[in-house]
């Protein structure tokens, strides 16, 4: 019962009931990325283009869309990554979602949320004091 209510009323748990119905009625699966997000197209938007959308696998976070799929979602290319023979270059790093606000976020030394001491001032900066 809880899962049914989550699907009906919340979008951050995957898809709402309206999105599920629209996907069932008009959507055709285009592909899936390495995170398990599924990409669909079908119907027309207000500009006459074929509508495109993603159903996230887990938390709904736009930075979880890899660059190839991002380009397809925003109509920069008509060929989805699932239909391309793209091989990443050796210097390209794998896609990492935005980790801001999570436990894995970057926290430099001296940060309030980071253990350790703040690095000492190197002498190239003197703090301002009133009257000084």
C-alpha positions in Angstrom: 0.0 0.0 0.0 2.9 2.4 0.9 4.5 1.8 -2.5 1.3 2.5 -4.3 0.8 5.8 -2.5 4.4 6.8 -3.2 3.9 6.1 -6.9 0.7 8.1 -7.0 1.7 11.2 -5.1 5.5 11.6 -5.3 7.7 12.1 -8.4 11.0 11.7 -6.5 10.4 7.9 -6.2 10.6 7.3 -9.9 7.3 8.2 -11.7 3.9 9.5 -10.8 0.7 7.7 -11.9 0.2 10.2 -14.6 3.7 9.6 -16.0 3.2 5.9 -15.8 -0.1 6.1 -17.7 1.4 8.5 -20.4 4.4 6.1 -20.8 2.1 3.1 -21.2 -0.1 4.9 -23.7 2.3 6.9 -25.9 5.8 6.0 -24.9 8.2 3.8 -26.7 11.4 2.7 -25.0 14.5 4.2 -26.7 17.2 2.9 -24.4 18.7 2.6 -20.9 21.9 4.0 -19.5 24.5 2.5 -17.2 22.6 3.7 -14.1 19.4 1.9 -15.1 17.6 5.1 -16.1 15.1 4.4 -18.9 14.5 6.8 -21.8 11.3 7.1 -23.8 9.8 9.1 -26.6 6.3 9.5 -28.0 3.6 12.1 -28.6 4.2 15.7 -29.6 5.2 18.7 -27.4 3.9 22.3 -27.9 6.6 22.9 -30.5 5.6 19.9 -32.6 8.7 17.8 -31.7 8.5 14.3 -30.5 8.4 14.4 -26.7 11.3 12.8 -24.8 11.5 11.8 -21.1 13.4 9.8 -18.6 12.2 7.5 -15.8 15.0 7.4 -13.2 16.1 4.3 -11.5 16.0 5.5 -7.9 16.4 9.1 -6.8 15.3 11.7 -9.3 18.3 13.8 -9.9 19.0 15.5 -13.2 22.8 15.2 -12.8 22.4 11.4 -13.0 21.9 11.6 -16.8 25.1 10.9 -18.7 26.2 13.4 -21.3 25.2 11.4 -24.3 21.6 11.0 -23.1 21.6 14.6 -21.9 22.2 15.7 -25.5 19.5 13.5 -26.8 17.0 14.6 -24.2 17.6 18.3 -25.1 17.3 17.7 -28.9 21.0 18.4 -29.6 21.0 15.1 -31.5 18.4 12.9 -33.0 20.3 9.7 -32.6 20.1 8.3 -29.0 23.3 6.8 -27.5 21.7 3.3 -27.6 21.8 3.4 -31.4 25.4 4.7 -31.7 28.7 2.9 -31.7 30.4 5.3 -29.4 33.6 4.3 -27.6 34.9 6.7 -25.0 38.5 7.9 -25.3 41.1 6.7 -22.9 41.3 10.1 -21.3 37.6 10.4 -20.6 36.4 9.8 -17.1 33.2 7.9 -16.4 30.1 10.0 -15.6 29.7 10.9 -11.9 26.4 12.5 -10.7 26.5 15.7 -8.7 27.4 14.7 -5.1 26.7 18.1 -3.5 24.6 17.6 -0.4 25.5 14.0 0.1 28.0 12.3 2.3 30.3 11.8 -0.7 30.5 15.6 -1.4 34.0 17.2 -1.6 35.0 18.8 1.7 38.4 20.6 1.8 40.6 20.6 4.8 39.3 23.1 7.3 35.7 22.8 6.2 33.2 22.7 9.0 32.1 19.2 7.9 35.6 17.8 7.4 37.9 16.4 10.0 41.3 17.9 10.4 42.9 21.3 10.8 42.7 24.2 8.5 46.0 24.8 6.7 48.0 27.6 8.2 48.1 31.0 6.5 51.3 31.3 4.4 52.0 34.9 5.1 50.7 36.3 1.9 47.6 37.5 3.6 47.1 39.7 6.7 43.7 39.9 8.3 42.3 43.4 8.5 41.8 44.8 12.0 39.9 48.0 12.7 42.2 51.0 13.1 45.2 49.1 11.8 
